Amino acid sequence: MRSCSSPTVKSLPLKRRLYFLLKLVCFVISVLIFCEFLIYYVVIFQCRWPEVKGGAQVDKKETSTSVLKAMILADTHLLGEIKGHWLDKLRREWQMERSFQTALWLLQPDIVFILGDVFDEGKWSLPQAWADDVRRFRKMFKHPVSTELVVIVGNHDIGFHYEMTAYKVNRFEKVFNFTSGKLITRKGINFVLVNSVALEGDGCAVCRTAEANLVALSHKLNCSQQKPNHSDKRCSDVEELPASEPILLQHYPLYRKSDAECTGEDSAPPEEKNIPFKEKYDVLSQEASQKLMWWFHPRLILSGHTHSACEVLHAGKIPEISVPSFSWRNRNNPSFIMGSITPTDFSLQKCFLPYESRVFTIYCAAGALLVILILAHFQLLTPPFYFAQRLISKHKAV
């Protein structure tokens, strides 16, 4: 009876086994290519640049040249040598690199802003570790000449106020050409870069320099926004800037009590929304927030730090958008902001990246299917038809 049974693994023809092995390898490679490359194109391809209000009434050629396409992301937190596990680095940094490079290729932004906490251990890094982190950052976020990259400083890059030193600030500024109170003007649009960590208000050396730069820039912008027929001796020798109301870019959000009013699938979890924010730690102090509003009268504020999304309306008219983290390490559903901006208007749209949980689900489903195929091929898995037939035979015998 045993000699008539189905062939065993040893009796399978060599060609059949090699062909089956080839199919398995192709299946595994296909899953890897999809989960590690193609899924980013599938997801980000669905994102579209928002239209600026009234854009349809403007000539298409004029619109394309006057609208600035800005991509805004935050809190990449590249792991360092102290707390960073090699597998965590490999997985999360690969996700951010593929997300960023795919977004650049598909969306072709004019400018990219990263709102601080580029590194996770910049506040601790020794020179060699800092150099290594910078090298990895430049590899991950490399970009063509046609796209400008602007990086704002965060507390993990230079430390919280009590950890911040002139050495750490200068080290960051040298790499990223960042200065608190720096103005970037593109297509007539004014962007103000703020070192929000330095807005402690205690008169420290770094804080004094940062505030002095902001006050001087505020004076220039306010003079530029005055009517031509308005004479002011204080503005007579001031460099003329575009009259566009500025957009503030910073790491810390302006003061708010908590995330209780924040909504959306990428807002803070319900159990965290009602936790009060600590001034100068989770958000700027009320005093610093009022200063920034008074100095610049911005039309939009973009911030990071909380790792979750939130939209707040300050003084009943000035919107602030808190941009979620770009990394799977901080969120299952990271995202970035796409902004179509003109000197007088703007329109924002969120673009979600692949969910980490969905990628794991695909891998688990593929793994289960792979096991079933192997068992079925070697006839170690009883087909449902024969299983049902055996049950019926046993029932009749009884």
C-alpha positions as CSV (number, residue, x, y, z in Angstrom):
1,M,0.0,0.0,0.0
2,R,2.8,2.5,0.8
3,S,4.4,2.0,-2.6
4,C,1.2,3.3,-4.2
5,S,1.1,6.5,-2.1
6,S,1.7,9.9,-3.5
7,P,5.4,10.8,-4.3
8,T,7.4,12.1,-1.4
9,V,9.8,15.1,-1.4
10,K,12.7,12.9,-2.3
11,S,11.0,11.4,-5.4
12,L,10.1,14.8,-6.9
13,P,11.9,15.5,-10.1
14,L,14.8,17.8,-9.8
15,K,13.4,20.2,-12.5
16,R,10.1,20.4,-10.8
17,R,11.7,21.3,-7.5
18,L,13.9,23.9,-9.1
19,Y,11.0,25.4,-11.0
20,F,8.9,25.6,-7.8
21,L,11.9,27.2,-5.9
22,L,12.2,29.8,-8.7
23,K,8.5,30.7,-8.4
24,L,8.9,31.1,-4.6
25,V,12.0,33.4,-5.1
26,C,10.1,35.5,-7.6
27,F,7.1,35.7,-5.3
28,V,9.3,36.9,-2.4
29,I,11.2,39.4,-4.5
30,S,7.9,40.8,-5.9
31,V,6.6,41.3,-2.3
32,L,9.8,43.0,-1.3
33,I,9.9,45.3,-4.3
34,F,6.3,46.3,-3.7
35,C,6.6,47.0,0.0
36,E,10.0,48.7,-0.1
37,F,9.7,50.7,-3.4
38,L,6.4,50.6,-5.3
39,I,4.0,51.2,-2.4
40,Y,5.5,54.7,-2.0
41,Y,4.7,55.5,-5.6
42,V,1.2,54.1,-5.3
43,V,0.4,56.1,-2.2
44,I,2.1,59.4,-3.0
45,F,0.9,59.4,-6.6
46,Q,-2.6,60.1,-5.3
47,C,-1.5,63.4,-3.8
48,R,-2.2,66.6,-5.8
49,W,-1.0,70.2,-5.3
50,P,-3.9,72.3,-4.0
51,E,-5.3,75.1,-6.1
52,V,-4.9,78.7,-4.8
53,K,-8.3,80.5,-4.5
54,G,-9.0,82.4,-7.7
55,G,-6.4,80.5,-9.6
56,A,-8.9,79.5,-12.2
57,Q,-9.4,83.1,-13.1
58,V,-5.7,83.7,-13.8
59,D,-3.9,82.7,-16.9
60,K,-2.4,79.2,-16.6
61,K,1.1,80.4,-17.6
62,E,1.1,83.2,-15.1
63,T,-0.2,81.0,-12.4
64,S,2.5,78.4,-12.9
65,T,5.2,81.0,-12.6
66,S,3.7,82.9,-9.6
67,V,2.6,80.0,-7.4
68,L,5.3,78.6,-5.2
69,K,5.0,74.8,-4.6
70,A,6.3,74.2,-1.1
71,M,6.6,70.8,0.7
72,I,6.6,71.0,4.5
73,L,7.6,68.2,6.8
74,A,8.8,67.9,10.4
75,D,10.5,65.8,13.1
76,T,12.5,63.3,11.1
77,H,14.5,62.3,14.2
78,L,17.5,60.5,12.6
79,L,18.7,58.2,15.3
80,G,22.2,58.6,16.8
81,E,24.8,56.3,18.1
82,I,23.6,56.4,21.7
83,K,20.0,55.4,21.5
84,G,19.7,54.3,17.9
85,H,19.4,50.5,17.3
86,W,20.8,49.5,13.9
87,L,17.5,47.8,12.8
88,D,15.4,50.8,13.9
89,K,17.8,53.0,11.9
90,L,17.6,50.8,8.8
91,R,13.9,50.5,8.8
92,R,12.8,54.0,9.6
93,E,15.5,55.8,7.7
94,W,14.8,53.7,4.6
95,Q,11.1,54.7,4.9
96,M,11.9,58.4,5.1
97,E,14.4,58.2,2.3
98,R,12.0,56.4,-0.1
99,S,9.1,58.7,0.9
100,F,11.2,61.9,0.3
101,Q,12.8,60.8,-2.9
102,T,9.5,59.5,-4.3
103,A,7.7,62.7,-3.4
104,L,10.4,64.8,-5.1
105,W,10.2,62.7,-8.2
106,L,6.4,62.7,-8.4
107,L,5.5,66.2,-7.1
108,Q,8.6,68.3,-8.0
109,P,8.3,71.0,-5.3
110,D,10.1,74.3,-5.7
111,I,11.2,74.3,-2.1
112,V,11.1,71.9,0.9
113,F,11.0,73.0,4.6
114,I,11.9,70.7,7.5
115,L,10.6,72.2,10.7
116,G,13.2,71.0,13.2
117,D,14.3,67.9,15.1
118,V,16.2,66.7,12.1
119,F,18.3,64.6,14.4
120,D,17.3,62.7,17.5
121,E,20.6,63.1,19.4
122,G,22.0,66.5,18.1
123,K,21.9,67.8,21.7
124,W,24.3,65.0,22.8
125,S,26.4,64.3,19.7
126,L,30.1,64.5,19.8
127,P,31.8,65.8,16.6
128,Q,32.3,62.4,15.0
129,A,28.8,61.2,15.7
130,W,27.4,64.6,14.4
131,A,29.4,64.3,11.2
132,D,28.0,60.8,10.7
133,D,24.4,61.9,11.3
134,V,24.9,64.8,8.8
135,R,26.3,62.4,6.2
136,R,23.3,60.1,6.5
137,F,20.9,63.1,6.4
138,R,22.5,64.4,3.2
139,K,22.2,60.9,1.6
140,M,18.5,60.5,2.6
141,F,17.4,64.0,1.7
142,K,19.5,64.7,-1.4
143,H,17.7,66.8,-3.9
144,P,18.1,68.3,-7.4
145,V,19.3,71.8,-8.0
146,S,15.8,72.8,-9.0
147,T,14.5,72.1,-5.5
148,E,15.7,74.2,-2.5
149,L,15.9,72.6,0.9
150,V,15.5,74.8,4.0
151,V,16.0,73.3,7.5
152,I,14.8,75.0,10.8
153,V,16.4,74.1,14.1
154,G,14.6,72.1,16.8
155,N,15.3,71.2,20.4
156,H,16.7,67.7,19.6
157,D,19.2,69.4,17.2
158,I,20.7,71.8,19.8
159,G,19.0,70.8,23.0
160,F,16.3,72.3,25.1
161,H,17.1,75.8,26.4
162,Y,19.0,74.5,29.4
163,E,21.2,72.3,27.1
164,M,21.6,74.8,24.3
165,T,25.0,76.2,23.8
166,A,26.6,78.6,21.2
167,Y,28.7,75.7,20.0
168,K,25.7,73.5,19.2
169,V,23.8,76.4,17.6
170,N,26.8,77.4,15.4
171,R,27.4,73.8,14.4
172,F,23.8,73.5,13.2
173,E,24.0,76.9,11.4
174,K,27.2,76.0,9.6
175,V,25.7,72.8,8.2
176,F,22.2,74.1,7.3
177,N,22.9,77.8,6.7
178,F,20.3,78.6,9.3
179,T,20.0,81.8,11.4
180,S,17.1,82.7,13.7
181,G,15.4,85.7,12.2
182,K,16.6,84.9,8.7
183,L,14.3,85.9,5.9
184,I,13.8,83.8,2.8
185,T,11.9,85.5,-0.1
186,R,10.8,83.4,-3.0
187,K,8.5,84.6,-5.8
188,G,7.6,87.6,-3.6
189,I,6.7,85.4,-0.6
190,N,8.4,86.2,2.7
191,F,9.3,83.3,5.0
192,V,10.7,84.0,8.5
193,L,12.8,81.3,10.0
194,V,12.7,81.2,13.8
195,N,14.8,79.5,16.4
196,S,12.0,78.9,18.8
197,V,14.3,77.2,21.3
198,A,16.0,80.5,21.9
199,L,12.7,82.4,22.7
200,E,13.1,81.6,26.4
201,G,13.0,85.3,27.4
202,D,15.7,85.0,30.1
203,G,18.3,87.1,28.3
204,C,20.8,84.3,27.6
205,A,23.4,85.2,24.9
206,V,21.9,83.0,22.2
207,C,18.4,84.3,23.2
208,R,19.5,88.0,22.9
209,T,21.0,87.5,19.5
210,A,17.9,85.6,18.2
211,E,15.5,88.2,19.5
212,A,17.6,91.1,18.2
213,N,17.6,89.5,14.7
214,L,13.8,89.0,14.8
215,V,13.2,92.6,15.9
216,A,15.4,94.0,13.1
217,L,13.6,91.8,10.6
218,S,10.2,92.8,11.9
219,H,11.2,96.5,11.4
220,K,12.2,95.8,7.8
221,L,9.0,93.9,7.0
222,N,6.7,96.5,8.7
223,C,8.4,99.3,6.7
224,S,7.9,97.3,3.4
225,Q,4.2,96.9,4.1
226,Q,3.6,100.6,4.6
227,K,1.8,102.5,1.8
228,P,4.1,104.3,-0.7
229,N,2.7,107.7,0.3
230,H,3.2,107.1,3.9
231,S,6.4,108.8,5.1
232,D,8.3,107.5,8.1
233,K,11.8,108.7,8.9
234,R,12.5,105.4,10.6
235,C,12.0,103.5,7.3
236,S,14.0,105.9,5.1
237,D,17.2,103.8,5.0
238,V,15.6,100.3,5.4
239,E,16.0,97.8,2.6
240,E,12.8,97.4,0.7
241,L,11.2,93.9,0.8
242,P,8.2,92.5,-0.9
243,A,5.0,93.8,0.8
244,S,3.6,90.3,1.3
245,E,2.7,89.3,4.9
246,P,5.2,86.8,6.2
247,I,4.8,83.1,6.9
248,L,6.5,82.0,10.2
249,L,8.4,78.7,10.2
250,Q,9.5,77.3,13.6
251,H,9.7,74.1,15.6
252,Y,7.7,74.9,18.7
253,P,4.1,75.7,18.2
254,L,2.7,79.0,19.6
255,Y,1.1,78.7,23.0
256,R,-2.0,76.6,23.3
257,K,-3.4,74.8,26.4
258,S,-3.5,71.3,24.9
259,D,-4.4,69.4,21.8
260,A,-8.0,69.0,23.0
261,E,-9.4,71.0,20.1
262,C,-7.3,69.2,17.4
263,T,-9.2,66.9,15.1
264,G,-8.3,64.5,12.2
265,E,-7.0,60.9,11.9
266,D,-3.4,62.1,12.5
267,S,-4.2,64.3,15.5
268,A,-3.0,63.2,19.0
269,P,-4.5,60.0,20.4
270,P,-7.6,60.6,22.6
271,E,-5.7,59.7,25.8
272,E,-3.2,62.5,25.1
273,K,-5.4,65.3,23.8
274,N,-6.4,66.7,27.2
275,I,-2.9,66.6,28.8
276,P,-2.0,70.3,29.5
277,F,1.0,71.6,27.5
278,K,4.0,72.9,29.4
279,E,5.2,76.3,28.3
280,K,8.7,76.5,27.0
281,Y,8.7,72.7,26.7
282,D,5.7,71.6,24.6
283,V,4.8,75.0,23.3
284,L,6.2,78.5,23.4
285,S,5.4,80.7,26.4
286,Q,2.5,83.0,26.1
287,E,4.9,86.0,26.2
288,A,7.0,84.7,23.3
289,S,3.9,83.8,21.3
290,Q,2.5,87.3,21.7
291,K,5.9,88.8,20.7
292,L,6.0,86.9,17.5
293,M,2.4,87.8,16.6
294,W,3.0,91.5,17.4
295,W,6.4,91.6,15.6
296,F,5.3,90.0,12.3
297,H,1.5,89.8,12.0
298,P,1.9,86.6,10.0
299,R,-0.7,85.3,7.7
300,L,0.3,81.6,8.4
301,I,2.4,79.8,11.0
302,L,3.9,76.3,10.4
303,S,5.3,74.4,13.3
304,G,6.2,70.8,14.4
305,H,7.4,69.3,17.7
306,T,4.2,67.6,18.9
307,H,4.5,64.8,16.2
308,S,0.7,65.1,15.7
309,A,-1.5,67.3,13.5
310,C,-3.4,70.3,14.7
311,E,-4.9,73.5,13.3
312,V,-5.3,76.5,15.6
313,L,-6.7,79.9,14.8
314,H,-4.8,82.6,16.8
315,A,-6.5,86.0,17.4
316,G,-9.4,84.6,15.5
317,K,-7.7,85.0,12.1
318,I,-4.2,83.7,12.0
319,P,-4.0,79.9,11.3
320,E,-1.2,77.8,12.7
321,I,-0.6,74.3,11.3
322,S,1.3,71.8,13.4
323,V,2.9,69.3,11.0
324,P,3.0,65.6,12.1
325,S,6.2,63.6,12.2
326,F,7.6,62.3,8.9
327,S,8.9,59.1,10.5
328,W,7.3,55.7,11.3
329,R,9.2,55.8,14.6
330,N,6.8,58.5,15.8
331,R,3.6,57.7,13.9
332,N,2.0,54.8,12.1
333,N,0.6,57.3,9.6
334,P,3.2,60.0,8.9
335,S,2.5,62.7,6.4
336,F,3.7,66.1,5.0
337,I,2.0,69.3,3.9
338,M,1.8,70.4,0.3
339,G,1.4,74.2,-0.1
340,S,0.6,76.3,-3.1
341,I,1.5,79.8,-2.1
342,T,1.4,83.2,-3.7
343,P,2.3,86.7,-2.2
344,T,-1.4,87.2,-1.2
345,D,-2.9,83.7,-0.7
346,F,-2.1,80.1,0.1
347,S,-3.8,76.7,-0.1
348,L,-2.6,73.6,1.9
349,Q,-3.1,69.9,1.3
350,K,-2.0,67.0,3.4
351,C,-0.2,64.0,1.8
352,F,-0.1,60.8,3.8
353,L,2.7,58.3,3.4
354,P,2.2,54.5,3.5
355,Y,0.9,53.3,6.9
356,E,3.5,51.1,8.7
357,S,0.8,48.7,9.9
358,R,-0.4,48.2,6.3
359,V,3.1,47.3,5.2
360,F,3.4,44.8,8.0
361,T,0.0,43.3,7.1
362,I,1.1,42.8,3.5
363,Y,4.2,41.0,4.7
364,C,2.2,38.8,7.1
365,A,-0.3,37.9,4.4
366,A,2.5,37.1,1.9
367,G,4.2,35.0,4.5
368,A,1.1,33.0,5.3
369,L,0.4,32.5,1.6
370,L,4.0,31.4,1.1
371,V,3.7,28.7,3.8
372,I,0.4,27.4,2.3
373,L,2.0,27.2,-1.1
374,I,4.9,25.2,0.2
375,L,2.7,22.8,2.2
376,A,0.4,22.3,-0.7
377,H,3.3,21.7,-3.2
378,F,4.8,19.0,-1.0
379,Q,1.3,17.5,-0.4
380,L,1.6,18.2,3.3
381,L,-1.6,20.2,3.3
382,T,-4.9,18.2,2.9
383,P,-7.0,19.8,0.1
384,P,-10.5,20.8,1.4
385,F,-12.2,18.4,-0.9
386,Y,-10.5,15.3,0.4
387,F,-10.8,16.6,4.0
388,A,-14.6,16.9,3.5
389,Q,-14.8,13.5,1.8
390,R,-13.0,11.8,4.7
391,L,-15.5,13.4,7.2
392,I,-18.4,12.1,5.2
393,S,-16.9,8.6,5.0
394,K,-16.4,8.5,8.8
395,H,-19.9,9.6,9.4
396,K,-21.4,6.8,7.1
397,A,-19.2,4.2,8.9
398,V,-20.7,5.2,12.2
